[in-house]
Amino acid sequence: MKDLRRFLKCFIFAQLGSLVGFCIKKYHHFTNYPFRYTEPWYYSLTIPLIITAVVVTITVTAYFVVSHIIKKREQFPI
């Protein structure tokens, strides 16, 4: 269970890190090639932001559930 909790924590930070990297890449591309865009560069980030928010919310919920189960097992060992 502790390994699952560690994996969930790494997964949360990996999702957030990939989103930050994607935002930086989009901004860099916009600053180098502004003539290719008809709208601001951040409009194309809405879908990845929503998907990442949903995935991170589900993962954080699972993380807290696993943490609660671990604490319960430590209080009342079987």
C-alpha positions in Angstrom: 0.0 0.0 0.0 2.8 2.4 0.7 4.3 1.7 -2.7 0.9 2.5 -4.2 0.8 5.8 -2.3 4.3 6.6 -3.5 3.3 5.8 -7.1 0.3 8.0 -6.8 2.3 10.9 -5.5 4.8 10.5 -8.4 2.0 10.3 -10.9 0.5 13.6 -9.6 3.7 15.4 -10.0 4.4 13.9 -13.4 1.0 15.0 -14.7 1.6 18.5 -13.4 5.1 18.6 -14.8 4.0 17.5 -18.2 1.3 20.2 -18.2 3.9 22.9 -17.3 6.2 21.6 -20.0 3.4 21.7 -22.5 2.5 25.3 -21.6 6.2 26.3 -21.9 6.4 24.7 -25.3 3.2 26.4 -26.5 4.4 29.8 -25.3 7.9 29.3 -26.9 6.3 28.3 -30.2 4.0 31.3 -30.1 6.8 33.7 -29.5 8.9 32.2 -32.3 6.0 31.9 -34.9 3.3 34.4 -33.9 2.0 34.7 -37.5 0.7 31.1 -37.3 -1.8 31.9 -34.6 -5.1 33.6 -35.1 -6.0 33.5 -31.4 -3.9 33.9 -28.2 -1.6 31.0 -27.5 -3.3 30.1 -24.2 -6.6 29.3 -25.9 -5.2 26.0 -27.0 -4.4 25.0 -23.4 -8.0 24.8 -22.2 -8.6 21.1 -23.1 -5.2 19.9 -21.7 -5.9 21.9 -18.5 -9.3 20.4 -18.1 -8.1 16.8 -18.7 -5.1 17.3 -16.3 -7.4 18.8 -13.6 -9.7 15.8 -13.8 -6.9 13.3 -13.7 -5.1 15.0 -10.9 -8.4 15.3 -8.9 -9.1 11.6 -9.2 -5.5 10.7 -8.4 -5.4 13.0 -5.3 -8.7 11.4 -4.1 -7.2 7.9 -4.5 -4.0 9.1 -2.7 -6.1 10.3 0.3 -8.1 7.1 0.4 -5.0 5.0 0.3 -3.4 7.2 3.0 -6.5 6.7 5.2 -6.4 3.0 4.8 -2.7 2.9 5.7 -3.3 4.9 8.9 -6.2 2.7 9.8 -4.1 -0.4 9.4 -1.3 1.1 11.5 -3.8 1.8 14.4 -5.5 -1.5 14.3 -3.1 -4.2 12.9 -4.7 -7.4 11.8 
